[in-house]
Amino acid sequence: MYKPKFTITNDILANIGLIEAAREVIKNAPLIPVYEARFVKDAILRTVHHGTHLEGSDLTLAETKRIIEGENTLTGLRGAQEVINYRNVLNYIDSLEKEAKEGFYYTPKILQKINEIVCERIPLEGENKPGEYRITQVVLKDERTGEVVFRPPPAVEVSFLIEDFFDWLNSPEGKKLHPVLRAGIAHYFLVAVHPFVEGNGRTARAFATLILFVEGYDIKKFFSLEEYFDKDAHRYYQALTLADQTGPLEERDLTPWLEYFTQAMAVELTRIKEQVKRLSLDARIKSRVGAQIPLNARQIKLMEYLEEHGSITTAEARKIAPEYSDDTLVRDLNYFVAQGVAKKQGKTKAARYVLK
């Protein structure tokens, strides 16, 4: 049975901590339904666009959006078909998550179904078919030099390697790991084995997403790891290559890859968390005073403290924004009073501003 080798470093622990903190904020944020729908729709668009762009599609974000929304102006282009397919993959993952119960059992057939959808109506070389393991040896070459940069295991070994991996993934030992680490390991292993003749990257990323969704880390489906990978494609492939260079598949050290993978998720979720906090704050203020109030970045920090603690003083504000003068901070706090968000108790700089 396959057993991944890696070390839980301080970087991985720190990234997991950021992921957990962001997850809690996003899960418990009091967002109105229209905001939630917008976040999900945006995440789907970014995932589909960047997930296909990472593999060579030259469609723009706007073109991807039109295809997802059903416009047929680009029908017939391979890139358009890849967008449609990846959107269908996300639908398939959603359906599995809805059916999932405790003890969800991952199978090679699920992996093959994902690839079948990824490659639907995409011409494949030779006798290979979508969703079927490759029957030929493949290599990846540097487009500029022609040098072989990646040589996956022989085709004859693919089914055995995949069975081995799923035995581990479903085992008690495998289930002890944090879901984010399980997703990262699955992502790497499937790319390394390269079980299909086409669509391996998209299939691996989709399967990693399935693990996150099934195991409690769908995080309202607000995030897109594909965007992070695509915007830093050189480092993404470099992190995968670093693991490749550490020996035979079963002995490879996945530590550098897992540091990168957890960092990607931590950065993306932290970004979403800040957006969610801002929208939640806007919603709470609007419910109190009947309108949204324009706030700059400094005022947002002060308002978040006021929301959390119920009151704030100039001295407390100084700790939140030490780079600003007391006069500036007092003006901010008096702005909250003028807008009807807070009331002032006392008349000196020692006054306390209480949330209404």
Secondary structure as a PSIPRED ss2 file (coil, helix, strand):
# PSIPRED VFORMAT (PSIPRED V4.0)

   1 M C   1.000  0.000  0.000
   2 Y C   1.000  0.000  0.000
   3 K C   1.000  0.000  0.000
   4 P C   1.000  0.000  0.000
   5 K E   0.000  0.000  1.000
   6 F C   1.000  0.000  0.000
   7 T C   1.000  0.000  0.000
   8 I C   1.000  0.000  0.000
   9 T C   1.000  0.000  0.000
  10 N H   0.000  1.000  0.000
  11 D H   0.000  1.000  0.000
  12 I H   0.000  1.000  0.000
  13 L H   0.000  1.000  0.000
  14 A H   0.000  1.000  0.000
  15 N H   0.000  1.000  0.000
  16 I H   0.000  1.000  0.000
  17 G H   0.000  1.000  0.000
  18 L H   0.000  1.000  0.000
  19 I H   0.000  1.000  0.000
  20 E H   0.000  1.000  0.000
  21 A H   0.000  1.000  0.000
  22 A H   0.000  1.000  0.000
  23 R H   0.000  1.000  0.000
  24 E H   0.000  1.000  0.000
  25 V H   0.000  1.000  0.000
  26 I H   0.000  1.000  0.000
  27 K H   0.000  1.000  0.000
  28 N H   0.000  1.000  0.000
  29 A C   1.000  0.000  0.000
  30 P C   1.000  0.000  0.000
  31 L C   1.000  0.000  0.000
  32 I C   1.000  0.000  0.000
  33 P H   0.000  1.000  0.000
  34 V H   0.000  1.000  0.000
  35 Y H   0.000  1.000  0.000
  36 E H   0.000  1.000  0.000
  37 A H   0.000  1.000  0.000
  38 R H   0.000  1.000  0.000
  39 F H   0.000  1.000  0.000
  40 V H   0.000  1.000  0.000
  41 K H   0.000  1.000  0.000
  42 D H   0.000  1.000  0.000
  43 A H   0.000  1.000  0.000
  44 I H   0.000  1.000  0.000
  45 L H   0.000  1.000  0.000
  46 R H   0.000  1.000  0.000
  47 T H   0.000  1.000  0.000
  48 V H   0.000  1.000  0.000
  49 H H   0.000  1.000  0.000
  50 H H   0.000  1.000  0.000
  51 G H   0.000  1.000  0.000
  52 T H   0.000  1.000  0.000
  53 H H   0.000  1.000  0.000
  54 L C   1.000  0.000  0.000
  55 E C   1.000  0.000  0.000
  56 G C   1.000  0.000  0.000
  57 S C   1.000  0.000  0.000
  58 D C   1.000  0.000  0.000
  59 L C   1.000  0.000  0.000
  60 T C   1.000  0.000  0.000
  61 L H   0.000  1.000  0.000
  62 A H   0.000  1.000  0.000
  63 E H   0.000  1.000  0.000
  64 T H   0.000  1.000  0.000
  65 K H   0.000  1.000  0.000
  66 R H   0.000  1.000  0.000
  67 I H   0.000  1.000  0.000
  68 I H   0.000  1.000  0.000
  69 E C   1.000  0.000  0.000
  70 G C   1.000  0.000  0.000
  71 E C   1.000  0.000  0.000
  72 N C   1.000  0.000  0.000
  73 T C   1.000  0.000  0.000
  74 L C   1.000  0.000  0.000
  75 T C   1.000  0.000  0.000
  76 G C   1.000  0.000  0.000
  77 L C   1.000  0.000  0.000
  78 R H   0.000  1.000  0.000
  79 G H   0.000  1.000  0.000
  80 A H   0.000  1.000  0.000
  81 Q H   0.000  1.000  0.000
  82 E H   0.000  1.000  0.000
  83 V H   0.000  1.000  0.000
  84 I H   0.000  1.000  0.000
  85 N H   0.000  1.000  0.000
  86 Y H   0.000  1.000  0.000
  87 R H   0.000  1.000  0.000
  88 N H   0.000  1.000  0.000
  89 V H   0.000  1.000  0.000
  90 L H   0.000  1.000  0.000
  91 N H   0.000  1.000  0.000
  92 Y H   0.000  1.000  0.000
  93 I H   0.000  1.000  0.000
  94 D H   0.000  1.000  0.000
  95 S H   0.000  1.000  0.000
  96 L H   0.000  1.000  0.000
  97 E H   0.000  1.000  0.000
  98 K H   0.000  1.000  0.000
  99 E H   0.000  1.000  0.000
 100 A C   1.000  0.000  0.000
 101 K C   1.000  0.000  0.000
 102 E C   1.000  0.000  0.000
 103 G C   1.000  0.000  0.000
 104 F C   1.000  0.000  0.000
 105 Y C   1.000  0.000  0.000
 106 Y C   1.000  0.000  0.000
 107 T C   1.000  0.000  0.000
 108 P H   0.000  1.000  0.000
 109 K H   0.000  1.000  0.000
 110 I H   0.000  1.000  0.000
 111 L H   0.000  1.000  0.000
 112 Q H   0.000  1.000  0.000
 113 K H   0.000  1.000  0.000
 114 I H   0.000  1.000  0.000
 115 N H   0.000  1.000  0.000
 116 E H   0.000  1.000  0.000
 117 I H   0.000  1.000  0.000
 118 V H   0.000  1.000  0.000
 119 C C   1.000  0.000  0.000
 120 E C   1.000  0.000  0.000
 121 R C   1.000  0.000  0.000
 122 I C   1.000  0.000  0.000
 123 P C   1.000  0.000  0.000
 124 L C   1.000  0.000  0.000
 125 E C   1.000  0.000  0.000
 126 G C   1.000  0.000  0.000
 127 E C   1.000  0.000  0.000
 128 N C   1.000  0.000  0.000
 129 K C   1.000  0.000  0.000
 130 P C   1.000  0.000  0.000
 131 G C   1.000  0.000  0.000
 132 E C   1.000  0.000  0.000
 133 Y C   1.000  0.000  0.000
 134 R C   1.000  0.000  0.000
 135 I C   1.000  0.000  0.000
 136 T C   1.000  0.000  0.000
 137 Q C   1.000  0.000  0.000
 138 V C   1.000  0.000  0.000
 139 V C   1.000  0.000  0.000
 140 L E   0.000  0.000  1.000
 141 K E   0.000  0.000  1.000
 142 D C   1.000  0.000  0.000
 143 E C   1.000  0.000  0.000
 144 R C   1.000  0.000  0.000
 145 T C   1.000  0.000  0.000
 146 G C   1.000  0.000  0.000
 147 E C   1.000  0.000  0.000
 148 V E   0.000  0.000  1.000
 149 V E   0.000  0.000  1.000
 150 F E   0.000  0.000  1.000
 151 R C   1.000  0.000  0.000
 152 P C   1.000  0.000  0.000
 153 P C   1.000  0.000  0.000
 154 P C   1.000  0.000  0.000
 155 A H   0.000  1.000  0.000
 156 V H   0.000  1.000  0.000
 157 E H   0.000  1.000  0.000
 158 V H   0.000  1.000  0.000
 159 S H   0.000  1.000  0.000
 160 F H   0.000  1.000  0.000
 161 L H   0.000  1.000  0.000
 162 I H   0.000  1.000  0.000
 163 E H   0.000  1.000  0.000
 164 D H   0.000  1.000  0.000
 165 F H   0.000  1.000  0.000
 166 F H   0.000  1.000  0.000
 167 D H   0.000  1.000  0.000
 168 W H   0.000  1.000  0.000
 169 L H   0.000  1.000  0.000
 170 N H   0.000  1.000  0.000
 171 S C   1.000  0.000  0.000
 172 P H   0.000  1.000  0.000
 173 E H   0.000  1.000  0.000
 174 G H   0.000  1.000  0.000
 175 K H   0.000  1.000  0.000
 176 K C   1.000  0.000  0.000
 177 L C   1.000  0.000  0.000
 178 H C   1.000  0.000  0.000
 179 P H   0.000  1.000  0.000
 180 V H   0.000  1.000  0.000
 181 L H   0.000  1.000  0.000
 182 R H   0.000  1.000  0.000
 183 A H   0.000  1.000  0.000
 184 G H   0.000  1.000  0.000
 185 I H   0.000  1.000  0.000
 186 A H   0.000  1.000  0.000
 187 H H   0.000  1.000  0.000
 188 Y H   0.000  1.000  0.000
 189 F H   0.000  1.000  0.000
 190 L H   0.000  1.000  0.000
 191 V H   0.000  1.000  0.000
 192 A H   0.000  1.000  0.000
 193 V H   0.000  1.000  0.000
 194 H C   1.000  0.000  0.000
 195 P C   1.000  0.000  0.000
 196 F C   1.000  0.000  0.000
 197 V C   1.000  0.000  0.000
 198 E C   1.000  0.000  0.000
 199 G C   1.000  0.000  0.000
 200 N H   0.000  1.000  0.000
 201 G H   0.000  1.000  0.000
 202 R H   0.000  1.000  0.000
 203 T H   0.000  1.000  0.000
 204 A H   0.000  1.000  0.000
 205 R H   0.000  1.000  0.000
 206 A H   0.000  1.000  0.000
 207 F H   0.000  1.000  0.000
 208 A H   0.000  1.000  0.000
 209 T H   0.000  1.000  0.000
 210 L H   0.000  1.000  0.000
 211 I H   0.000  1.000  0.000
 212 L H   0.000  1.000  0.000
 213 F H   0.000  1.000  0.000
 214 V H   0.000  1.000  0.000
 215 E C   1.000  0.000  0.000
 216 G C   1.000  0.000  0.000
 217 Y C   1.000  0.000  0.000
 218 D C   1.000  0.000  0.000
 219 I H   0.000  1.000  0.000
 220 K H   0.000  1.000  0.000
 221 K H   0.000  1.000  0.000
 222 F C   1.000  0.000  0.000
 223 F C   1.000  0.000  0.000
 224 S C   1.000  0.000  0.000
 225 L H   0.000  1.000  0.000
 226 E H   0.000  1.000  0.000
 227 E H   0.000  1.000  0.000
 228 Y H   0.000  1.000  0.000
 229 F H   0.000  1.000  0.000
 230 D H   0.000  1.000  0.000
 231 K H   0.000  1.000  0.000
 232 D C   1.000  0.000  0.000
 233 A H   0.000  1.000  0.000
 234 H H   0.000  1.000  0.000
 235 R H   0.000  1.000  0.000
 236 Y H   0.000  1.000  0.000
 237 Y H   0.000  1.000  0.000
 238 Q H   0.000  1.000  0.000
 239 A H   0.000  1.000  0.000
 240 L H   0.000  1.000  0.000
 241 T H   0.000  1.000  0.000
 242 L H   0.000  1.000  0.000
 243 A H   0.000  1.000  0.000
 244 D H   0.000  1.000  0.000
 245 Q C   1.000  0.000  0.000
 246 T C   1.000  0.000  0.000
 247 G C   1.000  0.000  0.000
 248 P C   1.000  0.000  0.000
 249 L H   0.000  1.000  0.000
 250 E H   0.000  1.000  0.000
 251 E H   0.000  1.000  0.000
 252 R C   1.000  0.000  0.000
 253 D E   0.000  0.000  1.000
 254 L C   1.000  0.000  0.000
 255 T H   0.000  1.000  0.000
 256 P H   0.000  1.000  0.000
 257 W H   0.000  1.000  0.000
 258 L H   0.000  1.000  0.000
 259 E H   0.000  1.000  0.000
 260 Y H   0.000  1.000  0.000
 261 F H   0.000  1.000  0.000
 262 T H   0.000  1.000  0.000
 263 Q H   0.000  1.000  0.000
 264 A H   0.000  1.000  0.000
 265 M H   0.000  1.000  0.000
 266 A H   0.000  1.000  0.000
 267 V H   0.000  1.000  0.000
 268 E H   0.000  1.000  0.000
 269 L H   0.000  1.000  0.000
 270 T H   0.000  1.000  0.000
 271 R H   0.000  1.000  0.000
 272 I H   0.000  1.000  0.000
 273 K H   0.000  1.000  0.000
 274 E H   0.000  1.000  0.000
 275 Q H   0.000  1.000  0.000
 276 V H   0.000  1.000  0.000
 277 K H   0.000  1.000  0.000
 278 R H   0.000  1.000  0.000
 279 L H   0.000  1.000  0.000
 280 S H   0.000  1.000  0.000
 281 L H   0.000  1.000  0.000
 282 D H   0.000  1.000  0.000
 283 A H   0.000  1.000  0.000
 284 R H   0.000  1.000  0.000
 285 I H   0.000  1.000  0.000
 286 K H   0.000  1.000  0.000
 287 S H   0.000  1.000  0.000
 288 R H   0.000  1.000  0.000
 289 V H   0.000  1.000  0.000
 290 G C   1.000  0.000  0.000
 291 A C   1.000  0.000  0.000
 292 Q C   1.000  0.000  0.000
 293 I C   1.000  0.000  0.000
 294 P C   1.000  0.000  0.000
 295 L C   1.000  0.000  0.000
 296 N C   1.000  0.000  0.000
 297 A H   0.000  1.000  0.000
 298 R H   0.000  1.000  0.000
 299 Q H   0.000  1.000  0.000
 300 I H   0.000  1.000  0.000
 301 K H   0.000  1.000  0.000
 302 L H   0.000  1.000  0.000
 303 M H   0.000  1.000  0.000
 304 E H   0.000  1.000  0.000
 305 Y H   0.000  1.000  0.000
 306 L H   0.000  1.000  0.000
 307 E H   0.000  1.000  0.000
 308 E H   0.000  1.000  0.000
 309 H H   0.000  1.000  0.000
 310 G C   1.000  0.000  0.000
 311 S E   0.000  0.000  1.000
 312 I E   0.000  0.000  1.000
 313 T E   0.000  0.000  1.000
 314 T H   0.000  1.000  0.000
 315 A H   0.000  1.000  0.000
 316 E H   0.000  1.000  0.000
 317 A H   0.000  1.000  0.000
 318 R H   0.000  1.000  0.000
 319 K H   0.000  1.000  0.000
 320 I H   0.000  1.000  0.000
 321 A C   1.000  0.000  0.000
 322 P C   1.000  0.000  0.000
 323 E C   1.000  0.000  0.000
 324 Y C   1.000  0.000  0.000
 325 S C   1.000  0.000  0.000
 326 D H   0.000  1.000  0.000
 327 D H   0.000  1.000  0.000
 328 T H   0.000  1.000  0.000
 329 L H   0.000  1.000  0.000
 330 V H   0.000  1.000  0.000
 331 R H   0.000  1.000  0.000
 332 D H   0.000  1.000  0.000
 333 L H   0.000  1.000  0.000
 334 N H   0.000  1.000  0.000
 335 Y H   0.000  1.000  0.000
 336 F H   0.000  1.000  0.000
 337 V H   0.000  1.000  0.000
 338 A H   0.000  1.000  0.000
 339 Q C   1.000  0.000  0.000
 340 G C   1.000  0.000  0.000
 341 V C   1.000  0.000  0.000
 342 A E   0.000  0.000  1.000
 343 K E   0.000  0.000  1.000
 344 K E   0.000  0.000  1.000
 345 Q E   0.000  0.000  1.000
 346 G C   1.000  0.000  0.000
 347 K C   1.000  0.000  0.000
 348 T C   1.000  0.000  0.000
 349 K C   1.000  0.000  0.000
 350 A C   1.000  0.000  0.000
 351 A C   1.000  0.000  0.000
 352 R E   0.000  0.000  1.000
 353 Y E   0.000  0.000  1.000
 354 V E   0.000  0.000  1.000
 355 L E   0.000  0.000  1.000
 356 K C   1.000  0.000  0.000
